[in-house]
């Protein structure tokens, strides 16, 4: 993007398409300018309440109970809308903040802090930017415009552990099971988008048709 994202989004819009960005808004690289400027906004491994959904090495998550963080989220989303010209936002990896105990406001639960941050995203974007959510679906009711119907999909049929608390991504069984639970939300609560489908390798014709 040699001319910058605003110029690229303008080219997309001039072609009659909807420009948008795929963002990981609640995670922060530890060597980033944001981490250096606001170390008090960041949670640490000691703040984790559950050993699930850990962020990648070299990254951490924002303390979503911090009022300054919520203001930064609103301002950032407004920047994407007004300065970059985004009309679509895919908010990914937000769920990585859920297993942490809020530090700035310990009276909040993790879920309450998370929903407050989702609302801050919506407030920053305004009503006219299309927002796609990913993660714990019910927490986005009334906030996001759209929600992923399935997990990530890959060219594998069999789930390794169908009884796992959080299913492994990249299997057709996980895709079918998750879509079967969520399809009815389309046109009622959200617009349903789907992940990409991969039919190469060990996928049979019957599995592909399913």
C-alpha positions, 0 to 999 in steps of 0.5 A: 500500500505505497500510497497508504490505506486511505488511498487504497480504500478510495480506489476500492470505493471508486470501483463500486466495492466496499472497503474494509479492514480486518483488525485484531483490536484488543491484542497488542504487540509487546514491542509496539509503540502503543505498548511503550506509550501505555504499559498500564493498559496491558494485562499480563499472564498473571491476570489470566483467570483461565488457561485457554485462548492464549495470545501469541508469543510476544503479544498481550491484550488490553485491559478492557475495564480501563476507561482510557482503553475504551476511549482509545478503541472509540477513537481508533474505530472513528479513525478507520471510518473517517480518515481511512474510509473503511466501511466494513470492519472485521473484529477478529481475535477479540475473544483472546481478552476474555480469559483475563480478570479486569485490573483497572475496574475489578468490580467488572467481570471479564464478560462485562468488560468485554461487552463494554469494549464491543460497544465502544467499537460500535460507538466509534464506527457509528451505525453505518459501518458494517461490523463483523464479529468473531468469538463468543456469539451471544455477547455481540447480540445487538452490537455487531451487524454480522457474525461468523457462522462457522469456525475456520475451515480446512481440508480435514473431515474428522474432529480429533476431539468432538467433546473439547470445550473449544473445538479445533479449527480446520475440520469439516465436522466442526464447520458443520456442527457450528453452522447447524447451531447458528444458521437460524440467526441469519436474517433474525439477529445477524447477517450470516457470513461463512468462512472459506471452504477447502476441498483438496486432499482427503475430503471425499465427494460426500463430505464436500457435499455435506 
